[in-house]
Amino acid sequence: MLIRFLLFFVLFASAIDASAQRRKKTNPIGQGTLYGFVGYNRSAYGLSELSVAANNYNFTMHDVRFSDNPAGVPISAFFNREGINNFQIAAHLGYFVKKNWAIGLGFERYNLFIPTDQNVRFSGNFAPGAHSIFSGNYENASFAIANNYLNYRQSQGVSYIQMNTMRLDDLYTNKKGTFQAASIVGAGLGLLVADAFYTFDGFTGTSVVSLSGFGFSAYGGIRLNLWKHVFLQTRFIFGGLNQRSIQLREANPVDGSHFTTFLAPEISVGFNIFVRPTDCGTCPQW
């Protein structure tokens, strides 16, 4: 499917800018270039505190370390089966408003699991009858996720829908202009849409989708432009997911919240379309 997608855009791009190529030399990171890419990423998370509040109970899990897969396989195993099975995708579309500078819209998915081998500290208050195990007050009690009394996950991923800006600088271009390496630095800011499953007293409800907060990110990487129309790219993304209003149940008011930092290496493939090429300051002299 991805190969068909790329072939379509390469042919489409070639048709659009054939006349422009005859008029002037084009630069993939010059003003007037439209680009898009799709990618695969893995993510690692910093320690977090997960808080849940309902009418007759509230609790906080301290020092929770989320994972992008239920088994907790680290991102060093980038193409591990757990990572592929819990695929995290990115899709971006942008436009160079001036030489080297682009603005864009992006979508990135980040899974959030609490692996069952974790033991966390636990504080909270439960009214009598609210839970079959917990009742009364708890302060920094030890809690094993594996017992399945309480758990939470976003196995369909939190959707980070962002606006971003980035700068690309030419590092190397060959004489024929068929290969260009460019550095990438950028930043994004946007909304988070949660798709959460919540386990309480051994029962896991259906997933609930809600607007849960905001995210921010910064990144650096390398883009390799091939024959001007296609590129391969890698980025290392660092950011934060600030989810302060996660709806956990549809019928009853149960809300969750947490903030976590993340690091996400990403590989992607994309296309360039020379919509209005007006700058070619770094083009080779043929």
C-alpha positions as CSV (number, residue, x, y, z in Angstrom):
1,M,0.0,0.0,0.0
2,L,2.8,2.4,0.9
3,I,4.7,1.6,-2.3
4,R,1.5,2.4,-4.4
5,F,1.1,5.6,-2.4
6,L,4.6,6.7,-3.2
7,L,4.5,5.8,-6.9
8,F,1.3,7.7,-7.3
9,F,2.8,10.9,-5.8
10,V,6.0,10.6,-7.7
11,L,4.1,10.3,-11.0
12,F,1.8,13.1,-10.0
13,A,4.7,15.4,-8.9
14,S,6.5,14.7,-12.2
15,A,3.5,15.7,-14.2
16,I,2.9,18.9,-12.3
17,D,6.4,20.3,-12.4
18,A,7.6,19.2,-15.8
19,S,7.1,22.6,-17.3
20,A,8.6,24.3,-14.2
21,Q,11.7,22.2,-14.6
22,R,12.1,23.4,-18.1
23,R,11.8,27.0,-17.0
24,K,14.2,27.0,-14.1
25,K,16.2,24.6,-11.9
26,T,14.3,23.6,-8.8
27,N,15.4,23.1,-5.2
28,P,13.7,20.6,-2.9
29,I,14.2,22.9,0.1
30,G,13.4,26.1,-1.8
31,Q,10.4,28.3,-1.6
32,G,7.3,26.9,-3.3
33,T,8.0,23.2,-2.6
34,L,5.1,21.2,-1.2
35,Y,6.1,18.0,0.6
36,G,4.5,15.1,2.5
37,F,5.8,12.0,4.3
38,V,4.6,9.0,6.2
39,G,6.7,7.3,8.8
40,Y,7.1,4.6,11.5
41,N,8.3,5.4,15.0
42,R,9.0,3.9,18.4
43,S,8.7,5.8,21.6
44,A,10.2,5.8,25.1
45,Y,8.7,7.7,28.0
46,G,9.8,9.4,31.2
47,L,8.3,8.6,34.6
48,S,4.7,9.8,35.1
49,E,1.9,10.0,37.6
50,L,-1.4,8.7,36.5
51,S,-4.4,10.2,38.4
52,V,-8.0,9.0,38.2
53,A,-11.1,10.6,39.7
54,A,-14.7,9.3,40.0
55,N,-17.7,10.1,42.2
56,N,-16.8,7.6,44.9
57,Y,-13.0,7.1,44.6
58,N,-9.8,8.7,43.4
59,F,-6.3,7.5,43.2
60,T,-2.8,8.2,41.8
61,M,-0.2,5.8,40.6
62,H,3.3,7.2,41.2
63,D,6.4,6.7,39.0
64,V,4.6,4.9,36.2
65,R,6.7,4.2,33.2
66,F,4.7,3.9,30.0
67,S,5.7,1.8,27.1
68,D,4.7,1.8,23.4
69,N,4.0,-1.9,23.6
70,P,2.3,-4.1,26.2
71,A,5.5,-6.3,26.7
72,G,7.7,-3.3,27.5
73,V,10.2,-4.1,24.7
74,P,12.6,-1.1,24.6
75,I,13.0,1.1,21.5
76,S,16.6,-0.2,21.0
77,A,14.8,-3.2,19.4
78,F,13.4,-0.8,16.8
79,F,12.0,-3.4,14.4
80,N,11.0,-5.9,17.1
81,R,7.7,-7.8,16.5
82,E,6.0,-6.0,19.5
83,G,6.8,-2.6,17.9
84,I,5.5,-3.7,14.5
85,N,2.4,-5.2,15.9
86,N,1.7,-2.0,17.8
87,F,2.5,0.2,14.8
88,Q,3.0,3.9,15.5
89,I,2.5,6.0,12.4
90,A,3.3,9.6,11.5
91,A,1.9,11.6,8.5
92,H,2.9,15.2,7.7
93,L,2.1,17.7,4.9
94,G,4.0,21.0,4.6
95,Y,5.1,23.8,2.4
96,F,8.3,25.9,2.1
97,V,7.2,29.5,2.5
98,K,10.7,30.7,1.9
99,K,14.1,29.1,1.2
100,N,15.0,26.6,3.9
101,W,11.8,27.4,6.0
102,A,8.6,25.3,6.0
103,I,5.4,25.2,7.9
104,G,3.1,22.2,8.1
105,L,0.4,20.1,9.6
106,G,1.2,16.7,11.2
107,F,-0.3,13.6,12.8
108,E,1.6,11.4,15.1
109,R,0.4,8.4,17.0
110,Y,1.9,7.4,20.4
111,N,0.8,4.2,22.2
112,L,0.7,4.2,26.0
113,F,0.8,0.9,27.9
114,I,1.7,0.1,31.5
115,P,3.5,-3.3,31.2
116,T,2.2,-5.8,33.7
117,D,5.6,-6.5,35.3
118,Q,5.6,-3.1,36.9
119,N,5.2,-2.5,40.6
120,V,4.2,1.1,41.4
121,R,3.5,3.3,44.4
122,F,-0.2,4.0,45.0
123,S,-2.2,6.6,46.8
124,G,-5.9,7.2,46.9
125,N,-9.3,7.1,48.7
126,F,-12.1,4.6,48.0
127,A,-15.6,4.8,49.5
128,P,-17.0,1.5,51.0
129,G,-18.2,-0.7,48.2
130,A,-16.5,1.2,45.4
131,H,-14.0,-1.6,44.8
132,S,-13.9,-5.2,45.9
133,I,-10.2,-5.0,47.0
134,F,-9.6,-1.3,47.9
135,S,-11.4,0.5,50.6
136,G,-10.4,3.6,52.7
137,N,-7.3,5.6,52.4
138,Y,-3.9,4.6,50.9
139,E,-0.6,6.5,50.9
140,N,2.4,5.3,48.9
141,A,1.2,1.7,49.1
142,S,2.9,-0.9,46.8
143,F,0.7,-2.0,43.9
144,A,1.4,-4.7,41.3
145,I,-0.1,-3.9,37.8
146,A,-0.2,-7.7,37.1
147,N,-3.1,-8.1,39.6
148,N,-5.4,-6.3,37.1
149,Y,-7.3,-4.5,39.8
150,L,-6.6,-1.2,38.1
151,N,-5.0,-0.4,34.7
152,Y,-5.1,2.0,31.8
153,R,-3.8,1.9,28.3
154,Q,-4.1,3.7,25.0
155,S,-3.4,0.8,22.7
156,Q,-4.9,2.6,19.7
157,G,-2.6,5.5,20.5
158,V,-3.0,9.1,21.6
159,S,-3.2,11.2,18.4
160,Y,-0.9,14.2,18.4
161,I,-2.4,16.6,15.8
162,Q,0.1,19.5,15.4
163,M,1.2,22.6,13.6
164,N,4.9,22.7,13.1
165,T,7.7,24.7,11.6
166,M,11.1,23.5,10.5
167,R,14.3,24.5,8.9
168,L,16.3,22.4,6.4
169,D,19.8,23.3,5.4
170,D,21.7,21.8,2.5
171,L,24.7,19.6,3.6
172,Y,25.6,18.1,0.2
173,T,24.2,18.1,-3.3
174,N,25.8,16.2,-6.2
175,K,26.6,17.9,-9.5
176,K,23.6,16.4,-11.3
177,G,21.2,17.4,-8.6
178,T,19.8,13.9,-8.2
179,F,20.9,13.5,-4.6
180,Q,20.8,16.0,-1.7
181,A,21.4,15.6,2.0
182,A,19.8,18.2,4.3
183,S,19.8,18.7,8.0
184,I,16.4,19.2,9.8
185,V,15.5,21.1,12.9
186,G,11.9,21.8,13.9
187,A,9.2,22.2,16.5
188,G,5.5,21.4,16.8
189,L,2.6,22.2,19.0
190,G,-0.9,20.8,18.9
191,L,-3.9,18.9,20.4
192,L,-4.1,15.4,21.9
193,V,-7.0,13.1,21.2
194,A,-7.0,10.1,23.6
195,D,-8.4,6.6,22.8
196,A,-8.4,5.1,26.2
197,F,-9.2,1.7,27.8
198,Y,-9.7,1.6,31.6
199,T,-9.6,-1.4,33.9
200,F,-11.3,-1.1,37.3
201,D,-11.9,-4.0,39.6
202,G,-10.9,-6.5,36.9
203,F,-13.3,-5.1,34.3
204,T,-12.1,-3.4,31.2
205,G,-14.6,-1.1,29.4
206,T,-14.8,-0.2,25.8
207,S,-12.4,2.5,24.5
208,V,-13.4,6.1,24.9
209,V,-12.3,8.9,22.6
210,S,-11.8,12.3,24.0
211,L,-9.9,15.6,23.5
212,S,-7.4,15.1,26.4
213,G,-4.9,18.0,26.3
214,F,-2.0,19.3,24.3
215,G,1.4,18.2,23.1
216,F,4.7,19.9,22.2
217,S,7.8,18.6,20.4
218,A,11.2,19.5,19.0
219,Y,13.2,17.4,16.6
220,G,16.3,17.1,14.5
221,G,17.2,14.8,11.7
222,I,18.5,14.2,8.2
223,R,16.5,14.2,4.9
224,L,17.9,12.5,1.7
225,N,16.3,13.9,-1.4
226,L,16.5,11.4,-4.3
227,W,15.9,12.7,-7.9
228,K,14.3,15.7,-6.2
229,H,10.8,14.1,-6.1
230,V,11.3,11.4,-3.4
231,F,13.1,11.5,-0.1
232,L,14.1,9.3,2.8
233,Q,14.1,10.8,6.3
234,T,15.0,10.1,9.9
235,R,14.0,12.3,12.8
236,F,14.7,12.1,16.6
237,I,11.7,13.7,18.3
238,F,11.6,14.9,22.0
239,G,8.5,16.3,23.5
240,G,5.7,16.2,26.1
241,L,2.2,14.8,26.2
242,N,0.1,16.8,28.6
243,Q,-3.2,15.0,29.0
244,R,-5.3,16.7,31.7
245,S,-8.8,15.5,30.8
246,I,-8.9,11.9,29.6
247,Q,-12.5,10.5,29.6
248,L,-12.3,6.8,30.8
249,R,-16.0,5.8,31.0
250,E,-18.8,6.8,28.7
251,A,-21.7,6.2,31.1
252,N,-20.2,7.4,34.4
253,P,-18.0,10.5,35.0
254,V,-14.5,9.0,35.4
255,D,-11.6,11.1,34.3
256,G,-7.8,10.5,34.1
257,S,-4.8,12.8,33.8
258,H,-1.1,12.5,33.4
259,F,1.9,14.2,31.8
260,T,4.8,12.4,30.3
261,T,7.9,13.2,28.3
262,F,8.8,11.1,25.3
263,L,11.7,10.4,22.9
264,A,10.8,8.9,19.5
265,P,13.2,7.9,16.7
266,E,11.4,7.8,13.4
267,I,12.0,6.7,9.8
268,S,9.9,7.9,6.9
269,V,9.5,8.2,3.2
270,G,8.0,11.2,1.3
271,F,7.6,13.2,-1.8
272,N,8.2,16.8,-3.1
273,I,6.0,18.7,-5.5
274,F,7.3,21.9,-7.0
275,V,4.1,24.0,-6.9
276,R,5.6,27.5,-7.3
277,P,9.4,27.2,-7.4
278,T,10.8,30.7,-7.0
279,D,14.2,30.0,-5.4
280,C,17.1,27.8,-6.5
281,G,20.0,29.2,-4.6
282,T,21.7,25.9,-4.0
283,C,20.9,24.2,-7.3
284,P,24.0,22.7,-9.1
285,Q,25.2,24.3,-12.2
286,W,24.5,21.8,-15.1
